[in-house]
């Protein structure tokens, strides 16, 4: 998101760096892509920009735009006050219409809380929530755990957990 907050940028850089390192270390045939690349959602006749995504195997592009991808397995959104409702609702529904899409991560930029939604089958998604910097999150789409502390490293003025 152009013109985003300091935390949005720090967390976005961190998550992209962590995922790039994981993919390289595990020698996965996957590519991490930052928020500059858009995804074409044909069923919604819409382009969307995630903050980060992973594509495994061959990168497939849209007929309409060779710079827009169509096959992410994982997308990540860093929530902001102005986009949180859209990210949790309509944007997720758009992503869920993609056949390759398996996992959705929502990162709160103001406190260390992360929601992970995983596709269990064509009609069912499960959600887990991680609270606190001492936790890790498991990304089933790339079969790895990531430290939440690494995601929030250098983020500014993180608030208290909601309990």
Protein Blocks (a to p, Z undefined) as FASTA:
>chain_A
ZZiafklmmmmmmmmmmmmmmmmmnopabddddfkbccddfklopacddfbdcdehjddd
dfklmkbcfbbfbdcddddfklmmmmmmmmmmmmmmpmklmbdcdddfkbccddddddfb
lmbccddddedjkbccddfklopaddfklmmgoiahiacdfZZ
